[in-house]
């Protein structure tokens, strides 16, 4: 998990941490006003899940090959 959120930690350690956190919470509050709490929570959870999945797959492309091999038979569609 440290590698996944390392870039976020690097971003928040800089001088603009107040601006970044303020902007994130502004967007979050705006989404609550527009969509409501539960829809916003749904969007945020799937965004975080997609980010974590993307980081894990992009860090090691062999993981994507294993996932595709589980879904499709190896060698048949490639």
N, C-alpha and C positions, 0 to 999 in steps of 0.2 A: 504494500500500500504506500510505502514511503516513495517509491519511484513514481507511482501514479500521481500523487499529489505534490511531488517535489517542485514542479514548475509553478504550481499555484502558490506554494510557500515562497519561492523565489520572487514571484511577482508582489506578494504582500510584504516582503521584507524591504522593499525599496521605499523611497520617499512618498510615492503616490498611493500608499496603502489606504489612506483615508478616502481618497477619490474612488478607488476601485471598490471598496466595501460600500461606500455610499451609493455608487451607481448600481451595484448588484442588488442592494436592498430597495432602491427606488424601483427597479424593474420588477422585483418580487412584489412590492406593494401595488404597483400598477396592474400586474397580472391578477392579483386578488380582487382589485376593484372591477376589472373588466370581466374576468371569468368566474370568480368566486373561489372560495378556499379549496374545495375538493378537486375541482378541475385544475387549479394551479398546482396543487400537491401532486396530482397525476402527471402533469407535464414535467415538473421538476424531477420527480423520481425516475421517469423514463429518460430524461435528458442525462441525469447522472449515471444511470445504468448504461446508456449508449456510449457515454464518454469512457467509462471504465472498460466496457467491451472493446471499444475502438483502440484504446491504449494497449490493452493486452494483445490484441490481434496484430496491431501495427508494430509492436516491439519485437515480435517473433512471427514472421510470415508462415512458419511451419505450423503454427497453431491453426491458421485458417485452412491449410491443406488437410489437417486432421479432422476439422469440423466438416469440411466438404466431403471427405471420405466417409464419414459417418452417415451423412445424408444421402449421398450418391455413391453407387458402387465404384471402386477405384478403377480407372482406366476405361470405363465405358463411355463417359461423356467428355473425356479429355484426350 
